[in-house]
């Protein structure tokens, strides 16, 4: 398990899937804001490609996020679009509604940076988020990410086009937590 100050990132367990599906993806508004494709209901018992892990896919590394104190599942985190040639990847995360506002997002981004830069030897990490996602913007910027641009009206979400913010962090700019 990769450890931050508040959370750990571990492999996805089978028992995580129903919790993540119910609390993150069955909510139409949250699901629509988190995905770049339209929300649709999933048949109970069907495999959900967003949550089921295929360990053979090299460019996508999903984690379950757990509290260090007690191991309670608090969300999901992903390093995706990994490009081994350009040594870059994208960061994504989703916290369960009851776990938001506790500083977990900032810690998750920090642990994903450690994984990307130290474990994977990447040069650049990138985040794309809706312009009104203040929590994600704050978590990214607290970890040294720089706003590089705005993609105007690029996301169709619940009946309207929203702007997305593009943030980037280079390994030479990264300041890891001295406590590890």
C-alpha positions in Angstrom: 0.0 0.0 0.0 1.1 3.5 -0.8 0.8 5.8 2.3 0.1 9.5 2.7 -0.5 11.3 5.9 -4.2 10.5 6.1 -4.9 7.9 3.4 -3.5 4.8 1.8 -3.8 3.8 -1.8 -4.2 0.0 -2.2 -5.4 -2.5 -4.8 -9.1 -2.6 -5.5 -10.9 -5.3 -3.5 -14.0 -7.1 -4.8 -16.0 -5.7 -1.7 -15.0 -2.1 -2.7 -17.0 -2.3 -6.0 -20.6 -2.2 -4.7 -19.7 0.7 -2.3 -18.0 2.7 -5.0 -20.7 2.0 -7.5 -23.5 3.0 -5.1 -21.9 6.1 -3.5 -20.1 7.5 -6.5 -21.6 6.3 -9.8 -25.3 5.6 -9.1 -25.7 9.3 -8.3 -26.7 10.9 -11.6 -25.3 14.3 -10.8 -22.0 13.1 -9.3 -21.6 10.5 -12.0 -22.2 13.0 -14.8 -19.7 15.4 -13.3 -17.0 12.7 -12.8 -17.2 11.1 -16.3 -16.5 12.4 -19.7 -19.4 10.4 -21.1 -23.1 10.4 -20.3 -24.4 8.8 -17.1 -26.3 5.5 -17.6 -27.7 3.1 -15.1 -25.8 -0.2 -14.6 -27.6 -3.5 -14.2 -27.0 -5.0 -10.7 -24.3 -7.7 -10.9 -22.9 -6.5 -14.2 -19.2 -5.7 -14.5 -18.6 -2.0 -14.4 -15.5 -1.2 -16.4 -14.9 1.9 -14.3 -14.4 -0.2 -11.2 -13.3 -3.7 -12.2 -9.5 -3.8 -12.5 -7.8 -5.4 -15.4 -4.2 -5.9 -14.3 -3.1 -6.4 -17.9 -3.8 -2.8 -18.9 -0.5 -1.0 -18.6 -1.7 2.6 -19.1 -4.3 2.6 -16.3 -3.6 2.1 -12.6 -6.7 2.2 -10.4 -6.5 2.3 -6.6 -9.0 2.2 -3.8 -8.4 4.9 -1.2 -8.7 4.0 2.5 -8.2 5.8 5.7 -4.9 5.0 7.4 -6.7 5.0 10.7 -9.0 2.0 10.5 -8.8 1.1 6.8 -12.3 2.4 5.9 -12.9 2.8 2.1 -13.1 6.6 1.3 -12.9 6.6 -2.5 -11.0 5.8 -5.7 -7.9 7.2 -7.3 -6.3 6.5 -10.7 -3.2 7.2 -12.7 -4.5 6.9 -16.3 -3.4 7.7 -19.8 0.1 6.7 -18.9 2.5 7.4 -21.7 5.8 5.6 -21.2 7.4 7.3 -24.2 6.7 10.9 -23.1 6.7 9.8 -19.4 3.4 11.5 -18.6 0.1 10.5 -17.1 -3.2 11.9 -15.8 -4.6 11.9 -12.3 -8.2 11.2 -11.3 -9.9 10.7 -8.0 -13.3 10.4 -6.5 -14.2 10.6 -2.8 -17.3 9.2 -1.2 -19.7 12.0 -0.3 -19.3 11.5 3.4 -15.5 11.7 3.1 -15.3 15.0 1.3 -14.0 18.2 3.0 -11.6 16.3 5.3 -8.3 16.9 3.4 -8.3 13.4 1.8 -8.2 14.8 -1.7 -5.0 16.8 -1.1 -3.4 13.7 0.4 -4.5 11.5 -2.5 -3.0 13.8 -5.0 0.2 13.8 -3.0 0.4 10.0 -3.0 -0.4 9.8 -6.7 2.5 12.3 -7.3 4.8 10.1 -5.3 3.6 7.0 -7.3 3.9 8.8 -10.6 7.3 10.5 -10.1 9.1 8.1 -7.8 7.7 4.6 -8.5 6.9 5.1 -12.2 9.7 7.6 -13.1 7.3 10.0 -14.9 8.2 13.5 -16.0 4.8 15.2 -16.0 1.4 14.7 -14.3 -1.8 16.3 -15.5 -5.2 17.0 -14.1 -8.4 18.0 -15.9 -11.3 19.1 -13.8 -14.5 21.1 -14.1 -13.8 24.8 -13.4 -16.3 24.9 -10.6 -14.7 21.9 -8.8 -13.0 24.1 -6.1 -12.0 21.1 -4.0 -10.0 19.4 -6.8 -8.4 22.7 -7.9 -7.4 23.4 -4.3 -6.0 19.8 -3.8 -4.0 20.1 -7.1 -2.6 23.6 -6.3 -1.6 22.6 -2.8 0.5 19.9 -4.4 2.2 22.3 -6.7 0.1 21.9 -9.9 0.0 25.0 -12.1 -3.1 26.1 -14.0 -2.1 25.8 -17.7 -5.3 26.7 -19.4 -9.0 26.6 -19.6 -10.9 24.5 -22.1 -13.9 26.7 -22.6 -17.3 25.0 -22.7 -15.7 21.6 -23.2 -17.8 19.4 -20.9 -21.5 18.7 -21.3 -22.8 18.2 -17.8 -26.5 17.9 -16.9 -27.8 20.1 -19.7 -25.1 22.7 -20.0 -21.6 23.2 -21.2 -19.0 23.8 -18.5 -15.4 24.9 -18.7 -12.6 22.6 -17.7 -9.3 23.6 -16.1 -6.0 21.9 -17.2 -3.3 21.7 -14.5 0.2 20.3 -14.8 3.1 19.4 -12.6 6.6 18.5 -13.7 8.9 16.3 -11.6 11.4 19.2 -11.2 8.7 21.4 -9.7 7.4 18.7 -7.3 8.1 19.2 -3.7 7.4 15.9 -1.9 6.4 15.8 1.7 9.6 15.4 3.7 7.8 12.9 6.0 7.4 10.6 3.0 
